[in-house]
Amino acid sequence: LYIDAETMLRFVARREQVGESSVVLIGNSLGAGFAAYLAARHASEILLLVGGYENLPAVVRGHRWLWPLHPFFRWRVPADGFVRQLAHTCVHAVHGALDDYIPPEQTERLARQYRGSGSFETVRVERAT
């Protein structure tokens, strides 16, 4: 999936004739971790996360019915680690307060990992999933 994300970023940058760091990256749910990966790797200017999470094990811990599968998850997808690597990226994160799969607190904890000189703005949508 990391290779797929890299391939798509290169494709869009070439098609639009811009540098890879100029492509606005958007990641929704599982894609949030991969968008954060690309932002860290390519020093992206803007990153938009919808339903972001810290890492996949943290998501699994929140669901008892998934816990037995925890050892079988191959990818950690450490969005929190990628966010810590962002130096100048402006991050905007939106999360529905009623999200049953990824609690909005994960996006709030993700925001606390940001150390860059840009900004990390969060929006919690109260009646949204």
C-alpha positions, 0 to 999 in steps of 0.5 A, spaced: 500 500 500 505 504 501 508 503 494 501 504 491 500 511 495 507 513 492 505 511 485 499 515 485 503 521 488 508 521 482 502 520 477 498 526 480 504 531 480 506 529 473 499 530 470 499 537 474 506 539 473 507 540 480 512 538 485 510 532 489 510 537 495 505 541 492 500 536 491 494 536 497 494 530 500 487 527 503 487 521 507 480 518 509 480 513 515 485 507 513 488 512 508 489 517 513 496 513 515 498 513 508 497 520 507 501 522 513 506 517 510 507 521 504 506 528 507 512 526 511 516 523 506 515 528 501 515 534 505 508 536 503 505 543 504 498 541 506 495 534 509 488 533 510 486 527 514 478 525 515 477 520 521 485 519 522 488 515 527 494 514 531 496 507 528 492 500 526 494 497 533 491 503 537 484 502 532 484 494 534 485 495 541 478 499 541 474 493 538 474 487 543 471 483 537 478 485 533 483 483 539 484 476 537 486 478 530 491 483 533 497 479 532 496 478 525 496 485 523 502 486 518 502 493 517 502 498 523 501 504 519 504 509 524 500 515 523 503 518 529 510 517 527 509 520 521 506 526 524 512 527 528 516 527 522 512 533 519 517 539 519 512 545 515 506 541 513 499 544 515 495 539 517 487 539 517 484 534 521 476 532 521 473 527 525 466 525 526 464 525 534 459 519 532 465 515 529 464 507 531 470 505 528 475 510 530 474 514 536 475 522 535 480 522 541 485 518 536 485 524 532 486 529 538 492 525 540 495 525 533 494 532 533 499 532 540 504 528 536 505 534 531 512 538 532 512 542 526 512 549 524 506 549 520 499 548 524 495 542 526 488 544 526 482 539 528 475 539 527 470 535 531 463 534 527 458 533 533 453 529 529 457 526 524 460 519 524 
